[in-house]
Amino acid sequence: MNLVFLLGASIFPEYIYRWLRPVLMLLMLLVGIATIVVIMMQKPQDNNIGVLGGQEMDSYSRQNKAKSRESILKKLTITGAVLMAVLSIFFFITFLQA
């Protein structure tokens, strides 16, 4: 056994390890799927290149509505990625065995 596992073993009693591992794996799966869905809901970033070709930009009110939806989806993406990273690090520190 390595030092990380010994440190993790002292944090939780043995009976908690039996259900903690599947719960963490299920949480990582759900967060990963939710993050993928949120990413797929976002519109592609075209940076308004169509204006150079003569296309008109959207009105100001439509831009604000789209920005608020896009900003919410962007925040959800960042939150999902950070949560996935934290869960993964916790999982591998807790259950890492040599």
C-alpha positions as protocol buffer text, in pm:
chain_id: "A"
residue {
  index: 1
  type: MET
  ca { x: 0 y: 0 z: 0 }
}
residue {
  index: 2
  type: ASN
  ca { x: 116 y: 351 z: -64 }
}
residue {
  index: 3
  type: LEU
  ca { x: 104 y: 657 z: 157 }
}
residue {
  index: 4
  type: VAL
  ca { x: -194 y: 817 z: -21 }
}
residue {
  index: 5
  type: PHE
  ca { x: -411 y: 510 z: 42 }
}
residue {
  index: 6
  type: LEU
  ca { x: -305 y: 499 z: 406 }
}
residue {
  index: 7
  type: LEU
  ca { x: -397 y: 865 z: 449 }
}
residue {
  index: 8
  type: GLY
  ca { x: -730 y: 807 z: 279 }
}
residue {
  index: 9
  type: ALA
  ca { x: -798 y: 498 z: 488 }
}
residue {
  index: 10
  type: SER
  ca { x: -765 y: 698 z: 806 }
}
residue {
  index: 11
  type: ILE
  ca { x: -1025 y: 951 z: 688 }
}
residue {
  index: 12
  type: PHE
  ca { x: -1319 y: 709 z: 642 }
}
residue {
  index: 13
  type: PRO
  ca { x: -1414 y: 389 z: 822 }
}
residue {
  index: 14
  type: GLU
  ca { x: -1406 y: 66 z: 618 }
}
residue {
  index: 15
  type: TYR
  ca { x: -1784 y: 31 z: 582 }
}
residue {
  index: 16
  type: ILE
  ca { x: -1804 y: 369 z: 408 }
}
residue {
  index: 17
  type: TYR
  ca { x: -1561 y: 256 z: 137 }
}
residue {
  index: 18
  type: ARG
  ca { x: -1805 y: -16 z: 25 }
}
residue {
  index: 19
  type: TRP
  ca { x: -2066 y: 234 z: -91 }
}
residue {
  index: 20
  type: LEU
  ca { x: -1849 y: 544 z: -146 }
}
residue {
  index: 21
  type: ARG
  ca { x: -1668 y: 408 z: -452 }
}
residue {
  index: 22
  type: PRO
  ca { x: -1983 y: 326 z: -657 }
}
residue {
  index: 23
  type: VAL
  ca { x: -2148 y: 653 z: -552 }
}
residue {
  index: 24
  type: LEU
  ca { x: -1846 y: 858 z: -663 }
}
residue {
  index: 25
  type: MET
  ca { x: -1828 y: 668 z: -991 }
}
residue {
  index: 26
  type: LEU
  ca { x: -2199 y: 729 z: -1053 }
}
residue {
  index: 27
  type: LEU
  ca { x: -2160 y: 1099 z: -970 }
}
residue {
  index: 28
  type: MET
  ca { x: -1867 y: 1129 z: -1212 }
}
residue {
  index: 29
  type: LEU
  ca { x: -2073 y: 959 z: -1482 }
}
residue {
  index: 30
  type: LEU
  ca { x: -2372 y: 1187 z: -1430 }
}
residue {
  index: 31
  type: VAL
  ca { x: -2162 y: 1504 z: -1416 }
}
residue {
  index: 32
  type: GLY
  ca { x: -1977 y: 1398 z: -1731 }
}
residue {
  index: 33
  type: ILE
  ca { x: -2299 y: 1331 z: -1923 }
}
residue {
  index: 34
  type: ALA
  ca { x: -2454 y: 1657 z: -1800 }
}
residue {
  index: 35
  type: THR
  ca { x: -2144 y: 1852 z: -1906 }
}
residue {
  index: 36
  type: ILE
  ca { x: -2152 y: 1693 z: -2251 }
}
residue {
  index: 37
  type: VAL
  ca { x: -2522 y: 1781 z: -2290 }
}
residue {
  index: 38
  type: VAL
  ca { x: -2460 y: 2143 z: -2182 }
}
residue {
  index: 39
  type: ILE
  ca { x: -2171 y: 2173 z: -2429 }
}
residue {
  index: 40
  type: MET
  ca { x: -2386 y: 2034 z: -2709 }
}
residue {
  index: 41
  type: MET
  ca { x: -2658 y: 2291 z: -2631 }
}
residue {
  index: 42
  type: GLN
  ca { x: -2424 y: 2583 z: -2693 }
}
residue {
  index: 43
  type: LYS
  ca { x: -2416 y: 2764 z: -3022 }
}
residue {
  index: 44
  type: PRO
  ca { x: -2089 y: 2762 z: -3214 }
}
residue {
  index: 45
  type: GLN
  ca { x: -1874 y: 3073 z: -3176 }
}
residue {
  index: 46
  type: ASP
  ca { x: -1850 y: 3241 z: -3517 }
}
residue {
  index: 47
  type: ASN
  ca { x: -1721 y: 3577 z: -3386 }
}
residue {
  index: 48
  type: ASN
  ca { x: -1955 y: 3768 z: -3624 }
}
residue {
  index: 49
  type: ILE
  ca { x: -1743 y: 3705 z: -3933 }
}
residue {
  index: 50
  type: GLY
  ca { x: -2061 y: 3720 z: -4144 }
}
residue {
  index: 51
  type: VAL
  ca { x: -2065 y: 4101 z: -4104 }
}
residue {
  index: 52
  type: LEU
  ca { x: -1765 y: 4121 z: -4337 }
}
residue {
  index: 53
  type: GLY
  ca { x: -1970 y: 3951 z: -4610 }
}
residue {
  index: 54
  type: GLY
  ca { x: -2259 y: 4193 z: -4580 }
}
residue {
  index: 55
  type: GLN
  ca { x: -2484 y: 4005 z: -4338 }
}
residue {
  index: 56
  type: GLU
  ca { x: -2658 y: 4215 z: -4078 }
}
residue {
  index: 57
  type: MET
  ca { x: -2600 y: 4160 z: -3711 }
}
residue {
  index: 58
  type: ASP
  ca { x: -2890 y: 4078 z: -3479 }
}
residue {
  index: 59
  type: SER
  ca { x: -3069 y: 4354 z: -3297 }
}
residue {
  index: 60
  type: TYR
  ca { x: -2950 y: 4457 z: -2954 }
}
residue {
  index: 61
  type: SER
  ca { x: -3242 y: 4293 z: -2773 }
}
residue {
  index: 62
  type: ARG
  ca { x: -3183 y: 3957 z: -2943 }
}
residue {
  index: 63
  type: GLN
  ca { x: -2814 y: 3975 z: -2865 }
}
residue {
  index: 64
  type: ASN
  ca { x: -2887 y: 4027 z: -2496 }
}
residue {
  index: 65
  type: LYS
  ca { x: -3123 y: 3728 z: -2484 }
}
residue {
  index: 66
  type: ALA
  ca { x: -2871 y: 3508 z: -2659 }
}
residue {
  index: 67
  type: LYS
  ca { x: -2590 y: 3633 z: -2439 }
}
residue {
  index: 68
  type: SER
  ca { x: -2778 y: 3554 z: -2122 }
}
residue {
  index: 69
  type: ARG
  ca { x: -2853 y: 3199 z: -2243 }
}
residue {
  index: 70
  type: GLU
  ca { x: -2499 y: 3158 z: -2367 }
}
residue {
  index: 71
  type: SER
  ca { x: -2354 y: 3294 z: -2045 }
}
residue {
  index: 72
  type: ILE
  ca { x: -2565 y: 3053 z: -1837 }
}
residue {
  index: 73
  type: LEU
  ca { x: -2454 y: 2759 z: -2051 }
}
residue {
  index: 74
  type: LYS
  ca { x: -2093 y: 2873 z: -2029 }
}
residue {
  index: 75
  type: LYS
  ca { x: -2112 y: 2896 z: -1650 }
}
residue {
  index: 76
  type: LEU
  ca { x: -2272 y: 2550 z: -1635 }
}
residue {
  index: 77
  type: THR
  ca { x: -1993 y: 2412 z: -1852 }
}
residue {
  index: 78
  type: ILE
  ca { x: -1724 y: 2556 z: -1628 }
}
residue {
  index: 79
  type: THR
  ca { x: -1906 y: 2434 z: -1317 }
}
residue {
  index: 80
  type: GLY
  ca { x: -1940 y: 2084 z: -1461 }
}
residue {
  index: 81
  type: ALA
  ca { x: -1574 y: 2070 z: -1558 }
}
residue {
  index: 82
  type: VAL
  ca { x: -1457 y: 2189 z: -1216 }
}
residue {
  index: 83
  type: LEU
  ca { x: -1692 y: 1948 z: -1036 }
}
residue {
  index: 84
  type: MET
  ca { x: -1570 y: 1661 z: -1254 }
}
residue {
  index: 85
  type: ALA
  ca { x: -1208 y: 1749 z: -1177 }
}
residue {
  index: 86
  type: VAL
  ca { x: -1273 y: 1771 z: -802 }
}
residue {
  index: 87
  type: LEU
  ca { x: -1464 y: 1441 z: -797 }
}
residue {
  index: 88
  type: SER
  ca { x: -1191 y: 1269 z: -1000 }
}
residue {
  index: 89
  type: ILE
  ca { x: -910 y: 1395 z: -780 }
}
residue {
  index: 90
  type: PHE
  ca { x: -1100 y: 1296 z: -464 }
}
residue {
  index: 91
  type: PHE
  ca { x: -1178 y: 953 z: -611 }
}
residue {
  index: 92
  type: PHE
  ca { x: -821 y: 877 z: -713 }
}
residue {
  index: 93
  type: ILE
  ca { x: -667 y: 1006 z: -391 }
}
residue {
  index: 94
  type: THR
  ca { x: -912 y: 807 z: -182 }
}
residue {
  index: 95
  type: PHE
  ca { x: -901 y: 480 z: -377 }
}
residue {
  index: 96
  type: LEU
  ca { x: -549 y: 481 z: -521 }
}
residue {
  index: 97
  type: GLN
  ca { x: -371 y: 159 z: -439 }
}
residue {
  index: 98
  type: ALA
  ca { x: -24 y: 56 z: -545 }
}
